[in-house]
Amino acid sequence: MPKIIYCPTRRISRTFTNQAKTARPKPAYLGPVDEQFLPQRRPNTRSGFAAGNARKELREERKMTDFRKRLLAGELMMGSFVKTPATHTIEVLGDIGFDFVVIDEEHAPFDRGTIDRAILAARASGTSPIVRVAGADPSKLLAVLDDGAEGVLIPHVYSAEIARKAVSACRYRSGSRGISNTTRAGGYGRLGLWEHVDIQDAAVTVIAMIEDPQALDAIDDIVATDGLDAVFVGRGDLAVAMGAEGQNAPDVLAATARIIEAAKAAGKPAIIMVGSAKEGQSFLKDGFNGFIIGSDHSFMRQAAIPALKAFSELRPQPKQEDASHG
């Protein structure tokens, strides 16, 4: 007769019989195709010390290919504006191979939190995060640099004084940047105080946006600012301020030529936004070595418009009535 045993601690009842237990059926054989999806344990072939060295080598490799060093060496750098306050478009642009992305706080709905995540996405996808800050306020510059931005794009730099203050806010040894090595930029404390200072002063790129007519009168003094790495020519703002028809109006092109000549004389790189490879070729001959190519929004529109047009042709067209039958 079956014997019932009650286990009060587990609140279960088990029935035992003198008969042998019925063996559980074996699971069905998955087969060779299914087995490839089973999780495989990776063999531990690397000690913790060796893994640490590998990570260090990866960091050293990244330092050797950082944005500032490549830009100052005259390498042609290609990037894009990012207007969507999310990580996904940045990951796509990084995966495609853009050298940098410009996270746009000035003209897009980014805040401290979304900028922080955008910088993390850029670093994870192998593209350099540059932030166009909303203004040259030192607290904004400090925030994005602490979050790990490799550079800042500063709007409306129309005097040498504005340039000097912006540079000072971004530099430690020669400036007034507030110090913390417990941020992402400092490896959350992994870097020593002075190691962090040296790395940041060598890596952070400060770019002044020249987009005001009054900046043309001060351009030689602006580009001569010690610690200013490069200039960006803002043809859109120049066109509006000058009342010109567009970015390629004669007055705007003359201003662009004035800016690039001043930058070359000072040995500073110059960056510009371009609309096509043909336009880029022309600016490359003029001496520009940094291009911002569209934005995530413009790329989406350029792909979506012809796709929708092509598929819209599949819709049945409305029949036209014969006008002869009155």
N, C-alpha and C positions, 0 to 999 in steps of 0.2 A: 504494500500500500504506500502511496506517495507520502513523504514526510514534509510538512510545511515548517519552515524556519523563518521567524520574524526577526529582523535586524533593526532595533529601535534607533540606532545612531544614523543609519542611512535611509530609514523609512521605506524599505523595500521588502518584498517577500520573495523567496526563492523556493522553487519546487525541485526536490531531488528524488530520483528514483534509483533503484538498484540496477536499472538497465544502463547500458553504456550510452554515453552522450552521443547525440547525433552530430557528426562532423559538419562544420560549416561548409557550404559549397565554395569552391575556389572561384575567385573572380574570373570573368571571361578574359581570355588573352587579348591584349590590346592590339597586337600586331605591330609590325615594324614602322608603319606610317604614323600610328598613334604614339608610339613610344618616343618619337623625337620631340614631342611636346611635354614630356615629363620633366620636372625640374631636376637638374643635374648639380651636384655639389662640386663647386670649383676646388680643385686641390690647393692646399696651402703651400705654395712653392716659394713664397716670399716672406721673409721675416719682417717684423714691424720696423726694424732699423732700415732694412732695404727699401721698404715701402716709403718710409720717411724721406730717404734719399731720392727716390723717384719723384715724389711730390716736389721736393726742393728743385730737382732738375727741371721739372715742368714750370715752376715759378721763374727760374732763371731764363728759360727759353722765352717765356712771355715777356720778361723784362727786356730781352734783347730785341723783341719785335714790337715794342710799344709804339703808340701813336705818335708821341712827340718826337722820338728819335727818328722815325721814318719820315715825318713831315719836314723836320729841319734838314734832313739829308737830301731833300728835293725829290723824294719818291712821289709818284702820282698817287694820290689817295682819293678813294671814291666812297661816298657815303650817301645817306638819305635822311630826310626829316621823318620823325615819327610823331604822328598827331593823335593816335589812339592810345589812351591811358591803360594799356594792357600789355602783357608780356608776349603774346603770340606773334604779332607782326614783327617784333624785334627778333624773335627766334628764327622766323622765316628769313629775314634779311641777313642775319648772321650765317645761317645755314647756306644761303646762296653764295656768300663770299664777300659781302660789303666790308670794307675796311673799318668803317665806323657808322654809327647812327647818331643823329642829333635829336635828343629827347626834348621836345618843344614845350617848355613851361610858359613861354611868352604868349603863344597863340593857340594853345590847346589846353584842355582841362586836366592838367597834371597838378598834383599836390605833393607834399613831402612823402606820403606813403606810396603813391603810384610811381613817383620818380625812383624811390628806393627799389621797388620791385623791377622797374624797367632797367635799372643799372645792373641788377642781379641777372636778369635775362640776357643782357648784352654780354656780360662777362662769361656766362655759361655757354653762350653760342659762339664765342670766339670773335666778337666784334667789339671795337672800342666804344665805350659810352661817353658821348659828349653831351652836355646839357646846355641848351639855350635858356639861360635864366631869364626871369621876367624883368630883372633890373640888376644894377651893379651893387645892390645892398650887400655888405659884407656877411651878414647872417645867412643870406641865401647862398652865397658862394661857399661859405663854410659848410653848410648842410650838405650840398650835393657832392663836395669833395670828400667829406667824411663818409658819405654813403658809397664812395668808390668810383666816382666819375673820373675819367682820365683827362678831362678837359672841360672848359667852359667857353661858351659863345656869349659874349656880352653885348647887348644891343645899345645903339645910340651912343657910341663913344665919339664925341665930336670935339674933344679937347685933350691935350696932353695930361691935364690934371685928372680928368676922369680915368684915363688909362693908367696913370700912376697909382691911384687909389684902388683900382680893380686888381692890378698886379700885386699890390701890397697885401690885399685880403687873401690872395691865393698862395703866398710864399711864406715860409717859416723864417729862414735865416735872414733874408733881406726884406722881410715884410712883417705883417702883423696878424697872420693867421693864428687863430686859437688852436692850442695843441690838445690832441687826445689820440693815443695810440690804441684805444680799446674799441675803435670803430671798425667797420669793414675795411677801410683803407689801411688800417694798422694791423689787420689780421686778428682783430678782437684781442689784442694784447700779445700776439705771437711776436711782433716786432718790438725790439727795444725802442726807447724814446728817441734816441738820436739816429738809430737805423731808420725809423719811420720818417723822421725829418728829412734825411738825405734822400730816401727813395721818393718821397712826395715832391720835394723840390726839383728832383731830376725828371719826374714823370708827368707832372701836371702841365697841361697845355692851356695857355691863356690867349684867346682869340678875340680881337676887337672887331665889332661890326661897324663898318663905315657906311652910313646910310643917311646922313644929313648933309645938306649943302654947306653948312658952316664948318663941317669937318674938313672940307677941301682946303680951306685957308690954313688949317692947322695940321695937315696930313704929315708933313715932314717931321714935326715935333712928336706927333702921335706914334709913328712907326719907329722913332728913335728911342722910345721909352724902354728903359732897361727892364728885362723880364717879360716884356710882351713878345709872344712867340710868332704871331701871325695876324693877318687882317682878313676879314670877310667883306666883300663888296655887296651891299644890299641894294641891288638895282631897283627893286620894287618901291622901297621907301624913297629912294632918290627920285624916281620918276614922278611919284605923287607930290613930293615936296617941290619939285621943279615945274609941276604942271605939264609934264611931257606926255606925249601920246602913249608911250609904252617903254618897256625896259630897253628896247633897241633904238630909241630916239637919239638923234645926234648929241643932244646935251648930256644924256645919260652915258652914252658911250665915251664921250670926251671926259666925263668925270671918272669913269672906270679906268680909262687910260692914265689919267693923272694919279690915281691911287696905286695902280700896279707899278708905275714908274718909281713912285716914292718907296714902295715896298722893296723893289729890286735894289734901289740905291742903298737902302738900309740893311740889305741881306735878309729880309723877312719873307717867309712864304705868304702866298695870297690864295684865297679860296673864293669860289663863286658858285652860284646856283646856275645850272645849265638845263636847257630843255631838250637837247638832242646831242648826239655824238658829233654831228657836223659843227654845231655851235661850240662844243667842247674842244674840237680840234683847233678852232680859231683862237680860243682863249689859251690853249696850251702853248701856241706859238707866241702869244703875248707875254707869257711868263707865269701863268697860274699853274699851280701844281696840286690843287685840291678842288674836287668837284662835289657839290651836293646835287644829287640827281633825284628830283621829284620828292615824293613822300609816300607813305603807306596808303594814304587816301587817293593820291593821283594814280598810283599803280593799280589800285582796285577799280577806279573809274575807267582807266584805259583798257583794262581787260574786260570789264563788265559791259561796257557800251557796245562793242562789236559782237559780243556773245549774245546779248539780248536781241540785237538787230537781226542776227543770223537766224535765231530761233523764232523770232516774230514773223518771219517770212513763211513759217509753216502753218500759221493760222489761216483758216479759209477766208478768202476775201469776200466781202458782201457783194451780192449780185446787183449790177446796175440795171435799172429799168430802161426798157427801150423807149426813147423819147418820141419815136415815130408813131407810136400808138397813143395818141393823145388824150 
